[in-house]
């Protein structure tokens, strides 16, 4: 088995967001876990990776909903890039990896939101280091012409802000990929 282009693009966006790879035995597997409120989104991701799973998404006792893929060497290759020390990072070569509007849309559906006081957008990137976030900013500028992003402090850490000036451009990049249940994130 090899990942299709669409599976790769969704995987990249998922890894920048809430999805994660874990080692199970000697190889990695993908786990997608969200609130049951995001069931449609998890089901959509499951359909993308269905051939890589043994069972459909399952509700968990804490109001969560998840699925896991099988373990596979191809996922392990992504693990070595995104988890070189066991902790998720933004790879140095992210500009070579994050090139698709689909990946950008999945990342936004996972970790993005509209800024409530203006037309701008946030990516909740609090778990990434400042260097990681700066790499993401450079990637957004280089690959998607989103040149006016900033790091905003929210009390817990920094997150990436896509300014209102680029809101329409950003929306046009991703809107065709955002599933109906996630359209509320786009003003």
C-alpha positions in Angstrom: 0.0 0.0 0.0 1.1 3.5 -0.7 -0.7 6.8 0.2 -2.5 8.5 -2.7 -1.8 12.2 -3.3 -5.1 13.1 -1.6 -4.2 10.9 1.4 -0.8 12.6 1.6 -2.3 16.0 1.5 -4.9 15.3 4.1 -2.2 13.6 6.3 0.0 16.7 6.1 -2.8 19.0 7.2 -3.9 16.6 9.9 -0.4 16.4 11.3 -0.1 20.2 11.4 -3.4 20.2 13.3 -4.8 17.8 15.9 -3.9 14.4 14.3 -0.9 12.5 15.4 1.3 9.6 14.5 2.2 7.1 17.2 4.5 4.2 17.1 2.7 0.9 17.6 5.2 -2.0 17.6 7.9 -1.0 15.1 5.8 1.1 12.8 3.6 4.3 13.0 -0.1 4.7 12.7 -2.3 7.7 12.4 -4.8 8.6 15.1 -7.6 11.1 14.4 -9.4 12.2 17.5 -12.0 15.0 17.9 -15.0 15.9 19.9 -18.1 14.0 19.0 -19.4 17.4 17.9 -17.0 17.1 15.0 -18.3 13.7 14.0 -18.9 14.7 10.3 -15.3 15.8 10.0 -13.9 12.6 11.5 -16.1 10.6 9.3 -14.9 12.6 6.3 -11.2 11.9 7.3 -12.1 8.3 7.8 -13.4 8.0 4.3 -10.1 9.3 3.0 -8.1 6.7 5.0 -10.7 3.9 5.0 -8.5 1.4 3.2 -5.8 2.1 5.8 -8.1 1.1 8.8 -9.6 -2.0 10.2 -12.6 -0.4 11.8 -14.7 2.7 11.5 -14.6 5.7 13.9 -15.7 4.9 17.4 -17.1 7.2 20.2 -15.0 7.2 23.3 -16.3 7.7 26.8 -15.2 11.3 27.2 -17.3 12.7 24.4 -14.5 12.0 21.8 -14.7 10.3 18.5 -11.7 8.6 16.8 -10.2 6.2 14.4 -6.8 4.8 13.9 -5.1 3.5 10.8 -3.0 0.4 10.5 0.7 0.7 11.2 2.7 1.0 8.1 6.3 1.9 7.0 5.0 4.9 4.9 3.5 6.4 8.0 6.7 5.7 9.9 8.5 7.9 7.3 6.2 10.8 8.2 6.8 10.0 11.9 10.5 10.4 11.5 10.0 13.8 9.8 7.4 15.3 12.2 8.5 13.5 15.4 12.3 13.3 15.2 12.6 13.2 19.0 9.2 11.8 19.8 7.6 15.3 20.1 5.7 16.8 17.1 7.6 19.6 15.4 7.4 21.6 12.1 10.0 20.1 9.9 12.8 22.4 8.5 11.6 21.5 5.0 7.9 22.3 5.6 7.8 24.5 2.5 8.5 21.4 0.5 5.8 19.5 2.3 2.9 21.9 2.8 2.2 22.9 -0.8 -1.5 22.0 -1.4 -4.6 24.0 -0.6 -6.2 20.8 0.5 -3.5 20.4 3.2 -4.0 24.0 4.2 -7.8 23.5 4.4 -7.4 20.3 6.6 -5.0 22.2 8.9 -7.6 25.0 9.1 -10.5 22.6 9.8 -8.4 21.0 12.5 -6.9 24.0 14.2 -8.2 27.2 12.6 -10.8 29.7 13.5 -12.2 33.0 12.5 -11.0 35.9 14.6 -14.2 37.2 16.2 -13.4 40.9 16.1 -12.4 41.2 12.5 -12.3 39.2 9.3 -8.9 37.6 10.0 -8.2 34.0 10.9 -6.1 32.1 13.5 -4.3 28.9 13.4 -3.9 27.5 16.9 -0.2 26.6 16.8 0.4 26.9 20.6 2.0 23.5 20.7 4.7 24.4 18.3 7.9 26.4 19.2 8.4 29.9 18.0 10.9 28.7 15.4 8.4 26.2 14.1 5.8 28.9 13.8 8.2 31.2 12.0 8.9 28.3 9.5 5.1 28.0 9.0 4.8 31.7 8.3 7.6 31.6 5.7 5.9 28.6 4.1 2.5 30.4 4.0 4.2 33.4 2.3 6.2 31.3 -0.1 3.6 28.7 -1.1 0.3 30.5 -0.8 1.3 34.2 -1.1 -0.1 34.8 2.5 2.6 37.4 3.2 0.9 39.3 6.0 0.8 36.7 8.8 1.7 37.5 12.3 2.4 35.7 15.6 -0.2 36.7 18.2 0.2 36.0 21.9 -3.0 34.8 23.5 -1.9 34.2 27.1 -0.9 30.6 26.6 1.5 31.0 23.7 1.6 32.3 20.1 -0.6 31.4 17.3 -0.5 32.4 13.6 -2.8 35.2 12.5 -3.8 35.6 8.9 -4.7 39.3 8.6 -8.0 40.6 7.5 -6.2 42.0 4.5 -5.6 38.4 3.3 -8.9 37.0 4.5 -10.5 36.8 1.1 -7.4 35.3 -0.5 -7.1 32.7 2.2 -10.8 31.8 2.0 -10.6 31.4 -1.8 -7.6 29.0 -1.4 -9.4 26.7 1.0 -13.2 27.1 0.6 -13.7 24.4 -2.0 -12.1 21.8 0.4 -13.8 22.8 3.6 -16.6 20.3 4.3 -20.1 21.7 5.0 -20.0 21.1 8.8 -16.9 23.2 9.0 -18.0 26.1 6.9 -18.9 28.0 10.0 -15.2 28.7 10.4 -15.3 30.8 7.3 -17.1 34.2 7.6 
